[in-house]
Amino acid sequence: MKEKTGARFIDVKPAKFVDPKYTEQEVWELTKSDWEKFKYDIF
């Protein structure tokens, strides 16, 4: 996810993954309307 695709960064939360050096996850929001706007702007 990236802001240039219309997504909005919401938060960073603690998380557990198989690889212990990863301890956080990013939470992003991407609405259908924002995605469609990005998708049609690039074509």
BAKEDREN-736034 format. One record per atom (N, C-alpha, C): residue number from 0; atom name; x, y, z. Coordinates in Angstrom, 2 decimals. Example, Ala and Ser with C-alpha at 12.3 -4.5 7.8 and 13.67 -1.06 7.14 Angstrom:
# BAKEDREN-736034
<0; N; <13.19; -5.69; 7.80>>;
<0; CA; <12.30; -4.50; 7.80>>;
<0; C; <13.20; -3.30; 7.80>>;
<1; N; <12.85; -2.25; 7.08>>;
<1; CA; <13.67; -1.06; 7.14>>;
<1; C; <12.90; 0.03; 7.87>>;
This chain:
# BAKEDREN-736034
<0; N; <0.84; -1.17; 0.00>>;
<0; CA; <0.00; 0.00; 0.00>>;
<0; C; <0.89; 1.23; 0.00>>;
<1; N; <0.43; 2.22; -0.73>>;
<1; CA; <1.16; 3.48; -0.77>>;
<1; C; <0.17; 4.62; -0.88>>;
<2; N; <0.58; 5.75; -0.37>>;
<2; CA; <-0.27; 6.93; -0.45>>;
<2; C; <-0.52; 7.34; -1.89>>;
<3; N; <0.45; 7.10; -2.78>>;
<3; CA; <0.24; 7.52; -4.16>>;
<3; C; <-0.83; 6.70; -4.87>>;
<4; N; <-1.22; 5.55; -4.31>>;
<4; CA; <-2.31; 4.77; -4.89>>;
<4; C; <-3.65; 5.15; -4.28>>;
<5; N; <-3.65; 6.12; -3.38>>;
<5; CA; <-4.89; 6.57; -2.75>>;
<5; C; <-5.10; 6.02; -1.36>>;
<6; N; <-4.19; 5.18; -0.87>>;
<6; CA; <-4.33; 4.62; 0.48>>;
<6; C; <-3.93; 5.64; 1.52>>;
<7; N; <-4.51; 5.50; 2.70>>;
<7; CA; <-4.19; 6.37; 3.83>>;
<7; C; <-3.58; 5.54; 4.95>>;
<8; N; <-2.44; 6.00; 5.45>>;
<8; CA; <-1.79; 5.34; 6.57>>;
<8; C; <-2.58; 5.63; 7.83>>;
<9; N; <-2.94; 4.59; 8.58>>;
<9; CA; <-3.77; 4.75; 9.77>>;
<9; C; <-2.95; 4.61; 11.06>>;
<10; N; <-2.16; 3.53; 11.17>>;
<10; CA; <-1.52; 3.25; 12.46>>;
<10; C; <-0.41; 2.21; 12.29>>;
<11; N; <0.40; 2.08; 13.32>>;
<11; CA; <1.37; 0.99; 13.45>>;
<11; C; <1.00; 0.24; 14.72>>;
<12; N; <0.83; -1.07; 14.61>>;
<12; CA; <0.44; -1.88; 15.77>>;
<12; C; <1.45; -3.00; 15.98>>;
<13; N; <1.60; -3.43; 17.23>>;
<13; CA; <2.47; -4.57; 17.48>>;
<13; C; <1.87; -5.84; 16.86>>;
<14; N; <2.74; -6.72; 16.39>>;
<14; CA; <2.27; -7.95; 15.76>>;
<14; C; <3.34; -9.02; 15.88>>;
<15; N; <2.94; -10.28; 15.72>>;
<15; CA; <3.88; -11.39; 15.74>>;
<15; C; <3.93; -12.01; 14.35>>;
<16; N; <5.14; -12.25; 13.88>>;
<16; CA; <5.36; -12.87; 12.58>>;
<16; C; <6.30; -14.05; 12.76>>;
<17; N; <6.45; -14.86; 11.73>>;
<17; CA; <7.36; -15.99; 11.78>>;
<17; C; <8.79; -15.52; 12.03>>;
<18; N; <9.18; -14.45; 11.35>>;
<18; CA; <10.51; -13.87; 11.54>>;
<18; C; <10.46; -12.92; 12.74>>;
<19; N; <11.15; -13.22; 13.83>>;
<19; CA; <11.03; -12.40; 15.05>>;
<19; C; <11.57; -10.98; 14.93>>;
<20; N; <12.31; -10.66; 13.88>>;
<20; CA; <12.79; -9.28; 13.77>>;
<20; C; <11.69; -8.33; 13.30>>;
<21; N; <10.57; -8.88; 12.84>>;
<21; CA; <9.41; -8.06; 12.49>>;
<21; C; <8.45; -8.07; 13.67>>;
<22; N; <8.23; -6.91; 14.26>>;
<22; CA; <7.40; -6.84; 15.47>>;
<22; C; <6.22; -5.88; 15.34>>;
<23; N; <6.10; -5.22; 14.19>>;
<23; CA; <5.02; -4.25; 14.00>>;
<23; C; <4.37; -4.44; 12.64>>;
<24; N; <3.11; -4.06; 12.57>>;
<24; CA; <2.41; -4.07; 11.29>>;
<24; C; <1.82; -2.69; 11.03>>;
<25; N; <1.79; -2.30; 9.78>>;
<25; CA; <1.18; -1.03; 9.40>>;
<25; C; <-0.27; -1.28; 9.03>>;
<26; N; <-1.13; -0.36; 9.40>>;
<26; CA; <-2.55; -0.44; 9.06>>;
<26; C; <-2.84; 0.66; 8.05>>;
<27; N; <-3.37; 0.26; 6.90>>;
<27; CA; <-3.70; 1.19; 5.82>>;
<27; C; <-5.17; 1.07; 5.49>>;
<28; N; <-5.73; 2.16; 4.99>>;
<28; CA; <-7.12; 2.16; 4.53>>;
<28; C; <-7.13; 2.55; 3.05>>;
<29; N; <-7.85; 1.77; 2.27>>;
<29; CA; <-8.01; 2.08; 0.86>>;
<29; C; <-9.47; 1.88; 0.51>>;
<30; N; <-10.16; 2.96; 0.23>>;
<30; CA; <-11.58; 2.86; -0.11>>;
<30; C; <-11.74; 2.55; -1.60>>;
<31; N; <-12.86; 2.02; -1.93>>;
<31; CA; <-13.14; 1.69; -3.33>>;
<31; C; <-13.08; 2.95; -4.19>>;
<32; N; <-13.64; 4.03; -3.71>>;
<32; CA; <-13.65; 5.27; -4.51>>;
<32; C; <-12.24; 5.82; -4.70>>;
<33; N; <-11.40; 5.74; -3.66>>;
<33; CA; <-10.02; 6.21; -3.80>>;
<33; C; <-9.24; 5.34; -4.77>>;
<34; N; <-9.45; 4.02; -4.71>>;
<34; CA; <-8.76; 3.12; -5.63>>;
<34; C; <-9.21; 3.38; -7.07>>;
<35; N; <-10.51; 3.54; -7.28>>;
<35; CA; <-11.01; 3.79; -8.63>>;
<35; C; <-10.48; 5.11; -9.18>>;
<36; N; <-10.38; 6.12; -8.34>>;
<36; CA; <-9.83; 7.40; -8.78>>;
<36; C; <-8.38; 7.22; -9.23>>;
<37; N; <-7.57; 6.51; -8.44>>;
<37; CA; <-6.18; 6.24; -8.81>>;
<37; C; <-6.12; 5.40; -10.08>>;
<38; N; <-6.92; 4.36; -10.15>>;
<38; CA; <-6.88; 3.44; -11.28>>;
<38; C; <-7.21; 4.15; -12.59>>;
<39; N; <-8.20; 5.04; -12.55>>;
<39; CA; <-8.60; 5.73; -13.78>>;
<39; C; <-7.68; 6.91; -14.11>>;
<40; N; <-6.99; 7.44; -13.10>>;
<40; CA; <-6.05; 8.54; -13.36>>;
<40; C; <-4.81; 8.07; -14.08>>;
<41; N; <-4.42; 6.79; -13.90>>;
<41; CA; <-3.18; 6.32; -14.53>>;
<41; C; <-3.41; 5.86; -15.97>>;
<42; N; <-4.64; 5.68; -16.36>>;
<42; CA; <-4.90; 5.22; -17.74>>;
<42; C; <-5.36; 6.34; -18.60>>;
